[in-house]
Amino acid sequence: MSIGRYICVASFLVMALSAGASAQSSEPPPTPPPVLNDEQLLSKYVWSTLGADGIVHATLVSGYDQWRANPEDWGSRWDGYAKRWASEFAASAIGSTTKYAVAHWEHQDPSFVRCSCTGFGPRLQHALASPFIARRRNGRSAFSLATVAGLTAENVIPAATWYPAPRGTRDGLAHAAAGIGAKMAFDVFKEFVIPPRKKSGR
């Protein structure tokens, strides 16, 4: 399991917990955004997979892997970077496709939303549970496998197929677990650090 991912997770948690501890408890809870319908979820899926979001994500992650020479078998030349970029882009597409396919099948919106509660404890609990929670069409929260299924497919399929040895399903599952931990940490970061969007008065 990558030490870099542990460092990223720890960094996000430290920043988020520090911000949460200093937040004022009198701040009113935000109003949850509307639940995305099937058309909006499809648009979000296409943009995050094939649009700028997917391209930037693949570029950053493959650049980090190139710097670490991971996997070593792909070397450190430009052709190695091309393999890493294509691999990361394909893996992200597999993960996004799985996530939104499960969400569509469950009629749920797996997008992260800030907690409508107050207090550090409830908000932290909400953020940590977010990868396993989605909203139904009526706005109510429900258990969801969409995000976890997406992260699992994104890591297991490449490790069990086109990644060079000694990768395999077990290694993919380990990376998937790290990915879920990183998602939890980033949701904590979004809950406490990233300010909510203010609605226009117009």
MDTraj code that builds the backbone (N, CA, C; nanometers):
import mdtraj as md
import numpy as np

residues = "MET SER ILE GLY ARG TYR ILE CYS VAL ALA SER PHE LEU VAL MET ALA LEU SER ALA GLY ALA SER ALA GLN SER SER GLU PRO PRO PRO THR PRO PRO PRO VAL LEU ASN ASP GLU GLN LEU LEU SER LYS TYR VAL TRP SER THR LEU GLY ALA ASP GLY ILE VAL HIS ALA THR LEU VAL SER GLY TYR ASP GLN TRP ARG ALA ASN PRO GLU ASP TRP GLY SER ARG TRP ASP GLY TYR ALA LYS ARG TRP ALA SER GLU PHE ALA ALA SER ALA ILE GLY SER THR THR LYS TYR ALA VAL ALA HIS TRP GLU HIS GLN ASP PRO SER PHE VAL ARG CYS SER CYS THR GLY PHE GLY PRO ARG LEU GLN HIS ALA LEU ALA SER PRO PHE ILE ALA ARG ARG ARG ASN GLY ARG SER ALA PHE SER LEU ALA THR VAL ALA GLY LEU THR ALA GLU ASN VAL ILE PRO ALA ALA THR TRP TYR PRO ALA PRO ARG GLY THR ARG ASP GLY LEU ALA HIS ALA ALA ALA GLY ILE GLY ALA LYS MET ALA PHE ASP VAL PHE LYS GLU PHE VAL ILE PRO PRO ARG LYS LYS SER GLY ARG".split()
xyz = np.array([
    [0.0846, -0.1199, 0.0000],
    [0.0000, 0.0000, 0.0000],
    [0.0883, 0.1251, 0.0000],
    [0.0505, 0.2242, -0.0782],
    [0.1349, 0.3416, -0.0980],
    [0.1452, 0.4268, 0.0277],
    [0.2692, 0.4596, 0.0652],
    [0.2905, 0.5485, 0.1797],
    [0.2396, 0.6882, 0.1472],
    [0.2505, 0.7263, 0.0199],
    [0.2027, 0.8576, -0.0213],
    [0.0557, 0.8772, 0.0071],
    [-0.0219, 0.7708, -0.0118],
    [-0.1652, 0.7829, 0.0157],
    [-0.1911, 0.8018, 0.1647],
    [-0.1143, 0.7314, 0.2470],
    [-0.1288, 0.7503, 0.3916],
    [-0.0970, 0.8946, 0.4305],
    [0.0066, 0.9514, 0.3689],
    [0.0438, 1.0892, 0.3989],
    [-0.0662, 1.1844, 0.3573],
    [-0.1243, 1.1612, 0.2394],
    [-0.2338, 1.2473, 0.1921],
    [-0.3537, 1.2384, 0.2858],
    [-0.3884, 1.1162, 0.3257],
    [-0.5018, 1.0974, 0.4168],
    [-0.4774, 1.1692, 0.5478],
    [-0.3583, 1.1509, 0.6035],
    [-0.3264, 1.2135, 0.7321],
    [-0.3279, 1.3661, 0.7205],
    [-0.2770, 1.4185, 0.6098],
    [-0.2729, 1.5635, 0.5901],
    [-0.4129, 1.6216, 0.5840],
    [-0.5001, 1.5563, 0.5066],
    [-0.6376, 1.6035, 0.4958],
    [-0.7068, 1.6013, 0.6319],
    [-0.6873, 1.4927, 0.7074],
    [-0.7529, 1.4825, 0.8371],
    [-0.7028, 1.5878, 0.9349],
    [-0.5728, 1.6113, 0.9347],
    [-0.5171, 1.7128, 1.0250],
    [-0.5750, 1.8501, 0.9938],
    [-0.5774, 1.8868, 0.8653],
    [-0.6306, 2.0174, 0.8272],
    [-0.7787, 2.0290, 0.8600],
    [-0.8523, 1.9224, 0.8291],
    [-0.9963, 1.9272, 0.8511],
    [-1.0307, 1.9315, 0.9991],
    [-0.9637, 1.8499, 1.0782],
    [-0.9932, 1.8472, 1.2212],
    [-0.9549, 1.9785, 1.2878],
    [-0.8459, 2.0393, 1.2427],
    [-0.8052, 2.1683, 1.2976],
    [-0.9080, 2.2760, 1.2643],
    [-0.9555, 2.2735, 1.1408],
    [-1.0554, 2.3726, 1.1015],
    [-1.1861, 2.3499, 1.1755],
    [-1.2216, 2.2221, 1.1936],
    [-1.3467, 2.1921, 1.2625],
    [-1.3426, 2.2328, 1.4082],
    [-1.2282, 2.2148, 1.4701],
    [-1.2164, 2.2497, 1.6113],
    [-1.2297, 2.3992, 1.6341],
    [-1.1909, 2.4792, 1.5329],
    [-1.1963, 2.6237, 1.5485],
    [-1.3244, 2.6849, 1.4895],
    [-1.4095, 2.6013, 1.4292],
    [-1.5323, 2.6529, 1.3683],
    [-1.6294, 2.6977, 1.4768],
    [-1.7080, 2.7970, 1.4468],
    [-1.8063, 2.8466, 1.5425],
    [-1.9299, 2.7579, 1.5394],
    [-1.9758, 2.7143, 1.6551],
    [-2.0928, 2.6273, 1.6626],
    [-2.2212, 2.7009, 1.6292],
    [-2.2187, 2.8352, 1.6293],
    [-2.3385, 2.9128, 1.6005],
    [-2.3671, 2.9238, 1.4517],
    [-2.2765, 2.8743, 1.3679],
    [-2.2968, 2.8829, 1.2242],
    [-2.4163, 2.7974, 1.1842],
    [-2.5141, 2.8531, 1.1121],
    [-2.6321, 2.7758, 1.0758],
    [-2.5981, 2.6648, 0.9776],
    [-2.6678, 2.5496, 0.9865],
    [-2.6387, 2.4394, 0.8947],
    [-2.6793, 2.4757, 0.7519],
    [-2.6022, 2.4291, 0.6525],
    [-2.6347, 2.4625, 0.5143],
    [-2.7577, 2.3879, 0.4645],
    [-2.8243, 2.4436, 0.3659],
    [-2.9372, 2.3772, 0.3033],
    [-2.8844, 2.2798, 0.1980],
    [-2.9229, 2.1520, 0.2060],
    [-2.8711, 2.0550, 0.1093],
    [-2.9108, 2.0931, -0.0335],
    [-2.8226, 2.0726, -0.1300],
    [-2.8567, 2.1007, -0.2689],
    [-2.9592, 2.0002, -0.3189],
    [-3.0274, 2.0312, -0.4279],
    [-3.1267, 1.9372, -0.4825],
    [-3.0618, 1.8052, -0.5225],
    [-3.1385, 1.6975, -0.5123],
    [-3.0906, 1.5667, -0.5547],
    [-3.0799, 1.5652, -0.7068],
    [-2.9680, 1.5138, -0.7587],
    [-2.9495, 1.5089, -0.9027],
    [-3.0386, 1.4012, -0.9639],
    [-3.1008, 1.4334, -1.0778],
    [-3.1801, 1.3334, -1.1483],
    [-3.0901, 1.2526, -1.2415],
    [-3.1482, 1.1587, -1.3159],
    [-3.0688, 1.0709, -1.4020],
    [-2.9926, 1.1494, -1.5081],
    [-3.0560, 1.2495, -1.5667],
    [-2.9904, 1.3287, -1.6700],
    [-2.8718, 1.4066, -1.6136],
    [-2.8871, 1.4640, -1.4951],
    [-2.7790, 1.5394, -1.4323],
    [-2.6652, 1.4476, -1.3888],
    [-2.6997, 1.3274, -1.3388],
    [-2.5972, 1.2312, -1.3011],
    [-2.5176, 1.1859, -1.4235],
    [-2.5874, 1.1648, -1.5368],
    [-2.5183, 1.1245, -1.6592],
    [-2.4227, 1.2339, -1.7051],
    [-2.4667, 1.3595, -1.6981],
    [-2.3815, 1.4717, -1.7367],
    [-2.2589, 1.4796, -1.6468],
    [-2.2791, 1.4605, -1.5170],
    [-2.1684, 1.4641, -1.4221],
    [-2.0719, 1.3492, -1.4483],
    [-2.1267, 1.2318, -1.4796],
    [-2.0424, 1.1157, -1.5080],
    [-1.9567, 1.1391, -1.6325],
    [-2.0172, 1.1896, -1.7391],
    [-1.9432, 1.2130, -1.8629],
    [-1.8333, 1.3167, -1.8403],
    [-1.8656, 1.4238, -1.7682],
    [-1.7684, 1.5303, -1.7454],
    [-1.6527, 1.4815, -1.6581],
    [-1.6843, 1.4055, -1.5527],
    [-1.5792, 1.3592, -1.4610],
    [-1.4941, 1.2495, -1.5238],
    [-1.5460, 1.1827, -1.6270],
    [-1.4728, 1.0727, -1.6891],
    [-1.4002, 1.1160, -1.8150],
    [-1.4720, 1.1783, -1.9071],
    [-1.4164, 1.2132, -2.0374],
    [-1.3800, 1.3605, -2.0501],
    [-1.4297, 1.4427, -1.9592],
    [-1.4061, 1.5861, -1.9680],
    [-1.2776, 1.6284, -1.8999],
    [-1.2703, 1.7576, -1.8682],
    [-1.1494, 1.8145, -1.8094],
    [-1.1148, 1.7507, -1.6756],
    [-1.2169, 1.7177, -1.5958],
    [-1.1896, 1.6579, -1.4655],
    [-1.1127, 1.5266, -1.4799],
    [-1.1587, 1.4403, -1.5721],
    [-1.0927, 1.3125, -1.5920],
    [-0.9521, 1.3279, -1.6463],
    [-0.9321, 1.4233, -1.7377],
    [-0.8003, 1.4463, -1.7967],
    [-0.7022, 1.4996, -1.6929],
    [-0.7467, 1.5977, -1.6132],
    [-0.6597, 1.6554, -1.5103],
    [-0.6233, 1.5503, -1.4055],
    [-0.7223, 1.4707, -1.3649],
    [-0.6969, 1.3665, -1.2653],
    [-0.5920, 1.2684, -1.3166],
    [-0.6085, 1.2208, -1.4405],
    [-0.5131, 1.1254, -1.4969],
    [-0.3744, 1.1870, -1.5095],
    [-0.3683, 1.3145, -1.5456],
    [-0.2398, 1.3818, -1.5618],
    [-0.1652, 1.3948, -1.4293],
    [-0.2371, 1.4338, -1.3249],
    [-0.1737, 1.4520, -1.1940],
    [-0.1282, 1.3192, -1.1342],
    [-0.2165, 1.2195, -1.1357],
    [-0.1827, 1.0909, -1.0746],
    [-0.0718, 1.0209, -1.1514],
    [-0.0791, 1.0224, -1.2851],
    [0.0262, 0.9574, -1.3638],
    [0.1595, 1.0300, -1.3491],
    [0.1552, 1.1629, -1.3321],
    [0.2777, 1.2373, -1.3069],
    [0.3404, 1.1989, -1.1741],
    [0.2564, 1.1801, -1.0717],
    [0.3066, 1.1366, -0.9408],
    [0.3652, 0.9965, -0.9495],
    [0.2974, 0.9047, -1.0222],
    [0.3484, 0.7688, -1.0392],
    [0.4772, 0.7680, -1.1214],
    [0.4868, 0.8594, -1.2195],
    [0.6095, 0.8698, -1.2988],
    [0.7263, 0.9123, -1.2108],
    [0.7022, 1.0062, -1.1206],
    [0.8053, 1.0532, -1.0291],
    [0.8518, 0.9407, -0.9360],
    [0.7568, 0.8535, -0.8968],
    [0.7908, 0.7413, -0.8094],
    [0.8384, 0.6189, -0.8873],
    [0.8310, 0.6259, -1.0220],
    [0.8638, 0.5109, -1.1071],
    [0.7787, 0.3903, -1.0704],
    [0.6487, 0.4130, -1.0621],
    [0.5539, 0.3087, -1.0239],
    [0.4505, 0.2875, -1.1350],
    [0.4408, 0.1671, -1.1918],
    [0.5219, 0.0476, -1.1702],
    [0.6616, 0.0602, -1.2333],
    [0.7585, -0.0079, -1.1748],
    [0.8965, 0.0009, -1.2222],
    [0.9119, -0.0547, -1.3636],
    [0.8305, -0.1560, -1.3971],
    [0.8440, -0.2215, -1.5277],
    [0.8157, -0.1261, -1.6438],
    [0.7466, -0.0159, -1.6188],
    [0.7127, 0.0772, -1.7264],
    [0.8212, 0.1826, -1.7478],
    [0.9242, 0.1799, -1.6670],
    [1.0369, 0.2686, -1.6871],
    [1.0072, 0.4129, -1.6515],
    [1.1044, 0.5003, -1.6828],
    [1.0923, 0.6421, -1.6468],
    [1.0973, 0.7338, -1.7689],
    [1.0858, 0.6775, -1.8890],
    [1.0882, 0.7572, -2.0104],
    [0.9458, 0.8017, -2.0453],
    [0.9346, 0.8755, -2.1576],
    [0.8040, 0.9275, -2.1974],
    [0.7050, 0.8171, -2.2316],
    [0.7552, 0.7058, -2.2881],
    [0.6637, 0.5960, -2.3189],
    [0.6076, 0.5351, -2.1905],
    [0.6876, 0.5376, -2.0827],
    [0.6388, 0.4915, -1.9537],
    [0.5314, 0.5829, -1.8993],
    [0.5522, 0.7147, -1.9172],
    [0.4495, 0.8090, -1.8720],
    [0.3204, 0.7902, -1.9509],
    [0.3330, 0.7641, -2.0821],
    [0.2140, 0.7422, -2.1645],
    [0.1357, 0.6207, -2.1155],
    [0.2062, 0.5140, -2.0772],
    [0.1384, 0.3952, -2.0250],
    [0.0678, 0.4272, -1.8938],
    [0.1364, 0.5033, -1.8079],
    [0.0760, 0.5375, -1.6790],
    [-0.0467, 0.6271, -1.6978],
    [-0.0374, 0.7227, -1.7905],
    [-0.1509, 0.8124, -1.8138],
    [-0.2698, 0.7352, -1.8684],
    [-0.2466, 0.6509, -1.9682],
    [-0.3557, 0.5718, -2.0263],
    [-0.4158, 0.4775, -1.9233],
    [-0.3294, 0.4195, -1.8390],
    [-0.3769, 0.3282, -1.7356],
    [-0.4643, 0.4006, -1.6341],
    [-0.4187, 0.5191, -1.5888],
    [-0.4943, 0.5941, -1.4896],
    [-0.6265, 0.6441, -1.5470],
    [-0.6238, 0.6897, -1.6729],
    [-0.7462, 0.7384, -1.7369],
    [-0.8472, 0.6248, -1.7517],
    [-0.7990, 0.5057, -1.7935],
    [-0.8876, 0.3902, -1.8089],
    [-0.9422, 0.3445, -1.6743],
    [-0.8555, 0.3425, -1.5725],
    [-0.8995, 0.3004, -1.4397],
    [-1.0050, 0.3957, -1.3849],
    [-0.9835, 0.5262, -1.4038],
    [-1.0807, 0.6248, -1.3571],
    [-1.2133, 0.6096, -1.4303],
    [-1.2071, 0.5811, -1.5609],
    [-1.3294, 0.5615, -1.6388],
    [-1.4057, 0.4391, -1.5902],
    [-1.3318, 0.3315, -1.5586],
    [-1.3961, 0.2113, -1.5060],
    [-1.4628, 0.2403, -1.3717],
    [-1.3909, 0.3120, -1.2853],
    [-1.4474, 0.3448, -1.1551],
    [-1.5709, 0.4326, -1.1652],
    [-1.5658, 0.5356, -1.2496],
    [-1.6797, 0.6267, -1.2655],
    [-1.7990, 0.5547, -1.3260],
    [-1.7733, 0.4701, -1.4268],
    [-1.8814, 0.3950, -1.4894],
    [-1.9506, 0.3046, -1.3890],
    [-1.8709, 0.2358, -1.3076],
    [-1.9277, 0.1473, -1.2055],
    [-2.0072, 0.2258, -1.1031],
    [-1.9512, 0.3369, -1.0577],
    [-2.0176, 0.4182, -0.9551],
    [-2.1536, 0.4679, -1.0024],
    [-2.1570, 0.5268, -1.1198],
    [-2.2828, 0.5859, -1.1659],
    [-2.3801, 0.4822, -1.2190],
    [-2.3304, 0.3667, -1.2615],
    [-2.4205, 0.2577, -1.2996],
    [-2.4944, 0.2051, -1.1765],
    [-2.4195, 0.1859, -1.0662],
    [-2.4825, 0.1404, -0.9423],
    [-2.5792, 0.2462, -0.8895],
    [-2.5389, 0.3723, -0.8953],
    [-2.6261, 0.4801, -0.8478],
    [-2.7550, 0.4861, -0.9305],
    [-2.7425, 0.4699, -1.0622],
    [-2.8616, 0.4711, -1.1489],
    [-2.9522, 0.3533, -1.1167],
    [-2.8923, 0.2364, -1.0957],
    [-2.9706, 0.1167, -1.0643],
    [-3.0426, 0.1316, -0.9300],
    [-2.9784, 0.1981, -0.8341],
    [-3.0381, 0.2163, -0.7020],
    [-3.1260, 0.3413, -0.6943],
    [-3.1314, 0.4180, -0.8037],
    [-3.2077, 0.5443, -0.8067],
    [-3.1618, 0.6375, -0.6949],
    [-3.0297, 0.6581, -0.6880],
    [-2.9706, 0.7382, -0.5818],
    [-2.8703, 0.8372, -0.6386],
    [-2.8447, 0.9422, -0.5623],
    [-2.7432, 1.0417, -0.5953],
    [-2.6301, 1.0273, -0.4944],
    [-2.5109, 0.9762, -0.5372],
    [-2.4014, 0.9546, -0.4429],
    [-2.3146, 1.0772, -0.4194],
    [-2.3535, 1.1931, -0.4712],
    [-2.2727, 1.3142, -0.4556],
    [-2.2594, 1.3521, -0.3083],
    [-2.1428, 1.4027, -0.2710],
    [-2.1226, 1.4470, -0.1333],
    [-2.2005, 1.5756, -0.1069],
    [-2.2667, 1.5831, 0.0073],
    [-2.3339, 1.7048, 0.0514],
    [-2.2932, 1.7316, 0.1954],
    [-2.2783, 1.8582, 0.2276],
    [-2.2444, 1.8951, 0.3647],
    [-2.3595, 1.8606, 0.4583],
    [-2.3244, 1.8324, 0.5831],
    [-2.4238, 1.7906, 0.6809],
    [-2.5185, 1.9058, 0.7137],
    [-2.6462, 1.8740, 0.7261],
    [-2.7448, 1.9742, 0.7656],
    [-2.7544, 1.9834, 0.9180],
    [-2.6588, 1.9182, 0.9860],
    [-2.6564, 1.9199, 1.1321],
    [-2.5574, 2.0248, 1.1815],
    [-2.5480, 2.0407, 1.3113],
    [-2.4508, 2.1301, 1.3735],
    [-2.3699, 2.0515, 1.4755],
    [-2.2552, 2.1061, 1.5118],
    [-2.1697, 2.0386, 1.6084],
    [-2.0603, 1.9597, 1.5397],
    [-1.9416, 1.9608, 1.6006],
    [-1.8256, 1.8966, 1.5399],
    [-1.8440, 1.7460, 1.5261],
    [-1.8924, 1.6806, 1.6323],
    [-1.9075, 1.5357, 1.6313],
    [-2.0014, 1.4856, 1.5224],
    [-2.1251, 1.5367, 1.5168],
    [-2.2178, 1.4912, 1.4129],
    [-2.1668, 1.5186, 1.2710],
    [-2.1030, 1.6336, 1.2525],
    [-2.0522, 1.6663, 1.1191],
    [-1.9367, 1.5737, 1.0797],
    [-1.8497, 1.5405, 1.1752],
    [-1.7397, 1.4486, 1.1475],
    [-1.7938, 1.3100, 1.1137],
    [-1.8923, 1.2653, 1.1909],
    [-1.9529, 1.1347, 1.1648],
    [-2.0175, 1.1311, 1.0262],
    [-2.0835, 1.2393, 0.9902],
    [-2.1466, 1.2487, 0.8581],
    [-2.0425, 1.2390, 0.7468],
    [-1.9330, 1.3117, 0.7623],
    [-1.8304, 1.3124, 0.6576],
    [-1.7645, 1.1756, 0.6425],
    [-1.7359, 1.1099, 0.7536],
    [-1.6710, 0.9792, 0.7480],
    [-1.7625, 0.8724, 0.6880],
    [-1.8933, 0.8891, 0.7047],
    [-1.9891, 0.7912, 0.6515],
    [-2.0290, 0.8211, 0.5074],
    [-1.9909, 0.9364, 0.4559],
    [-2.0379, 0.9797, 0.3237],
    [-2.0079, 0.8825, 0.2099],
    [-1.8918, 0.8144, 0.2064],
    [-1.8686, 0.7200, 0.0967],
    [-1.9684, 0.6050, 0.0920],
    [-2.0393, 0.5824, 0.2022],
    [-2.1348, 0.4719, 0.2086],
    [-2.2797, 0.5199, 0.2065],
    [-2.2984, 0.6490, 0.1826],
    [-2.4320, 0.7084, 0.1894],
    [-2.4643, 0.7804, 0.0588],
    [-2.5890, 0.7727, 0.0178],
    [-2.6379, 0.8485, -0.0979],
    [-2.7780, 0.8986, -0.0642],
    [-2.8310, 0.9837, -0.1504],
    [-2.9653, 1.0343, -0.1283],
    [-3.0612, 0.9771, -0.2321],
    [-3.1788, 0.9395, -0.1846],
    [-3.2825, 0.8921, -0.2749],
    [-3.3477, 1.0115, -0.3442],
    [-3.4345, 0.9839, -0.4378],
    [-3.4997, 1.0902, -0.5129],
    [-3.5827, 1.1826, -0.4232],
    [-3.6312, 1.1298, -0.3088],
    [-3.7090, 1.2123, -0.2168],
    [-3.6208, 1.2925, -0.1210],
    [-3.4889, 1.2833, -0.1363],
    [-3.3965, 1.3600, -0.0535],
    [-3.3497, 1.2884, 0.0716],
    [-3.4060, 1.1728, 0.1020],
    [-3.3667, 1.1001, 0.2222],
    [-3.2380, 1.0218, 0.1988],
    [-3.1581, 1.0112, 0.3039],
    [-3.0318, 0.9386, 0.2956],
    [-3.0566, 0.7886, 0.3030],
    [-2.9697, 0.7128, 0.2359],
    [-2.9804, 0.5675, 0.2359],
    [-2.8427, 0.5072, 0.2172],
    [-2.8267, 0.3838, 0.2647],
    [-2.6999, 0.3141, 0.2443],
    [-2.6794, 0.2898, 0.0945],
    [-2.5571, 0.3113, 0.0494],
    [-2.5282, 0.2976, -0.0931],
    [-2.3927, 0.2327, -0.1135],
    [-2.3833, 0.1496, -0.2170],
    [-2.2572, 0.0859, -0.2531],
    [-2.1924, 0.1531, -0.3732],
    [-2.2522, 0.2599, -0.4247],
    [-2.2048, 0.3197, -0.5496],
    [-2.0599, 0.3641, -0.5418],
    [-2.0258, 0.4450, -0.4433],
    [-1.8899, 0.4985, -0.4324],
    [-1.7889, 0.3890, -0.4034],
    [-1.8216, 0.2991, -0.3097],
    [-1.7308, 0.1904, -0.2743],
    [-1.7114, 0.0960, -0.3933],
    [-1.8200, 0.0662, -0.4647],
    [-1.8097, -0.0214, -0.5821],
    [-1.7226, 0.0423, -0.6890],
    [-1.7369, 0.1736, -0.7073],
    [-1.6560, 0.2433, -0.8060],
    [-1.5082, 0.2402, -0.7715],
    [-1.4738, 0.2676, -0.6459],
    [-1.3341, 0.2663, -0.6033],
    [-1.2751, 0.1258, -0.6102],
    [-1.3562, 0.0245, -0.5789],
    [-1.3084, -0.1138, -0.5861],
    [-1.2781, -0.1534, -0.7300],
    [-1.3714, -0.1249, -0.8213],
    [-1.3500, -0.1583, -0.9621],
    [-1.2311, -0.0821, -1.0195],
    [-1.2172, 0.0444, -0.9794],
    [-1.1090, 0.1289, -1.0302],
    [-0.9712, 0.0745, -0.9938],
    [-0.9610, 0.0056, -0.8819],
    [-0.8310, -0.0450, -0.8368],
    [-0.8104, -0.1936, -0.8645],
    [-0.9151, -0.2747, -0.8521],
    [-0.9006, -0.4191, -0.8675],
    [-0.8827, -0.4589, -1.0136],
    [-0.9636, -0.4031, -1.1038],
    [-0.9581, -0.4441, -1.2443],
    [-0.8218, -0.4154, -1.3074],
    [-0.7648, -0.2938, -1.2920],
    [-0.6308, -0.2733, -1.3492],
    [-0.5249, -0.3641, -1.2866],
    [-0.5303, -0.3819, -1.1543],
    [-0.4293, -0.4637, -1.0872],
    [-0.4373, -0.6098, -1.1292],
    [-0.5579, -0.6577, -1.1633],
    [-0.5763, -0.7979, -1.1998],
    [-0.5628, -0.8222, -1.3499],
    [-0.5491, -0.7160, -1.4288],
    [-0.5443, -0.7347, -1.5743],
    [-0.4166, -0.6780, -1.6353],
    [-0.4122, -0.5454, -1.6609],
    [-0.3008, -0.4945, -1.7409],
    [-0.1793, -0.4487, -1.6609],
    [-0.1885, -0.4364, -1.5281],
    [-0.0697, -0.3977, -1.4527],
    [0.0322, -0.5113, -1.4539],
    [0.1627, -0.4774, -1.4593],
    [0.2649, -0.5826, -1.4593],
    [0.2727, -0.6545, -1.3257],
    [0.3285, -0.7775, -1.3280],
    [0.3454, -0.8551, -1.2052],
    [0.4345, -0.7766, -1.1086],
    [0.4205, -0.7949, -0.9753],
    [0.3383, -0.8949, -0.9081],
    [0.2012, -0.8431, -0.8652],
    [0.1412, -0.7560, -0.9419],
    [0.0093, -0.7049, -0.9071],
    [-0.0940, -0.8171, -0.9157],
    [-0.2053, -0.7969, -0.8497],
    [-0.3119, -0.8960, -0.8540],
    [-0.4327, -0.8456, -0.7794],
    [-0.5333, -0.9310, -0.7645],
    [-0.6583, -0.8914, -0.7000],
    [-0.6355, -0.8449, -0.5567],
    [-0.5497, -0.9155, -0.4845],
    [-0.5247, -0.8770, -0.3448],
    [-0.4628, -0.7379, -0.3372],
    [-0.3686, -0.7099, -0.4253],
    [-0.3065, -0.5778, -0.4286],
    [-0.4092, -0.4724, -0.4672],
    [-0.4981, -0.5062, -0.5617],
    [-0.6026, -0.4124, -0.6004],
    [-0.6976, -0.3815, -0.4866],
    [-0.7318, -0.4821, -0.4076],
    [-0.8204, -0.4604, -0.2931],
    [-0.7532, -0.3714, -0.1888],
    [-0.6222, -0.3902, -0.1695],
    [-0.5494, -0.3052, -0.0749],
    [-0.5516, -0.1606, -0.1204],
    [-0.5319, -0.1371, -0.2504],
    [-0.5373, -0.0010, -0.3023],
    [-0.6788, 0.0552, -0.2948],
    [-0.7793, -0.0307, -0.3134],
    [-0.9181, 0.0140, -0.3021],
    [-0.9488, 0.0599, -0.1599],
    [-0.8984, -0.0158, -0.0610],
    [-0.9182, 0.0234, 0.0793],
    [-0.8520, 0.1578, 0.1073],
    [-0.7319, 0.1779, 0.0511],
    [-0.6643, 0.3066, 0.0678],
    [-0.7431, 0.4176, -0.0008],
    [-0.8018, 0.3856, -0.1161],
    [-0.8823, 0.4850, -0.1871],
    [-1.0061, 0.5249, -0.1094],
    [-1.0696, 0.4282, -0.0440],
    [-1.1869, 0.4589, 0.0386],
    [-1.1459, 0.5458, 0.1570],
    [-1.0310, 0.5139, 0.2185],
    [-0.9812, 0.5971, 0.3283],
    [-0.9515, 0.7383, 0.2830],
    [-0.8926, 0.7520, 0.1636],
    [-0.8635, 0.8849, 0.1110],
    [-0.9924, 0.9614, 0.0817],
    [-1.0952, 0.8898, 0.0325],
    [-1.2247, 0.9538, 0.0049],
    [-1.2881, 1.0028, 0.1345],
    [-1.2796, 0.9251, 0.2390],
    [-1.3328, 0.9666, 0.3688],
    [-1.2608, 1.0914, 0.4179],
    [-1.1278, 1.0930, 0.4043],
    [-1.0496, 1.2078, 0.4493],
    [-1.0842, 1.3322, 0.3679],
    [-1.1011, 1.3153, 0.2369],
    [-1.1334, 1.4305, 0.1528],
    [-1.2728, 1.4830, 0.1826],
    [-1.3662, 1.3942, 0.2163],
    [-1.5007, 1.4390, 0.2535],
    [-1.4969, 1.5161, 0.3856],
    [-1.4116, 1.4740, 0.4779],
    [-1.3936, 1.5508, 0.6020],
    [-1.3385, 1.6893, 0.5685],
    [-1.2432, 1.6923, 0.4756],
    [-1.1855, 1.8189, 0.4313],
    [-1.2932, 1.9097, 0.3719],
    [-1.3790, 1.8549, 0.2879],
    [-1.4854, 1.9346, 0.2255],
    [-1.5892, 1.9793, 0.3285],
    [-1.6141, 1.8962, 0.4276],
    [-1.7139, 1.9297, 0.5290],
    [-1.6700, 2.0468, 0.6159],
    [-1.5410, 2.0493, 0.6548],
    [-1.4960, 2.1487, 0.7503],
    [-1.4150, 2.2631, 0.6914],
    [-1.3468, 2.2402, 0.5816],
    [-1.2530, 2.3399, 0.5301],
    [-1.3097, 2.4179, 0.4121],
    [-1.3650, 2.3482, 0.3145],
    [-1.4176, 2.4157, 0.1962],
    [-1.5492, 2.4828, 0.2313],
    [-1.5594, 2.6142, 0.2181],
    [-1.6832, 2.6840, 0.2550],
    [-1.7960, 2.6495, 0.1585],
    [-1.9206, 2.6447, 0.2088],
    [-2.0338, 2.6161, 0.1204],
    [-2.0587, 2.7309, 0.0239],
    [-2.1137, 2.6974, -0.0913],
    [-2.1451, 2.7996, -0.1890],
    [-2.2618, 2.8846, -0.1423],
    [-2.2446, 3.0147, -0.1537],
    [-2.3510, 3.1038, -0.1122],
    [-2.4487, 3.1234, -0.2274],
    [-2.5780, 3.1147, -0.1958],
    [-2.6790, 3.1326, -0.2976],
    [-2.6933, 3.2789, -0.3345],
    [-2.7111, 3.3028, -0.4609],
    [-2.7299, 3.4396, -0.5075],
    [-2.8657, 3.4918, -0.4665],
    [-2.8728, 3.6181, -0.4348],
    [-2.9992, 3.6779, -0.3925],
    [-3.0893, 3.7128, -0.5073],
    [-3.0400, 3.6980, -0.6302],
    [-3.1222, 3.7289, -0.7463],
    [-3.2167, 3.6167, -0.7789],
])
top = md.Topology()
chain = top.add_chain()
for i, resn in enumerate(residues, 1):
    res = top.add_residue(resn, chain, resSeq=i)
    for name in ("N", "CA", "C"):
        top.add_atom(name, md.element.get_by_symbol(name[0]), res)
traj = md.Trajectory(xyz[None], top)
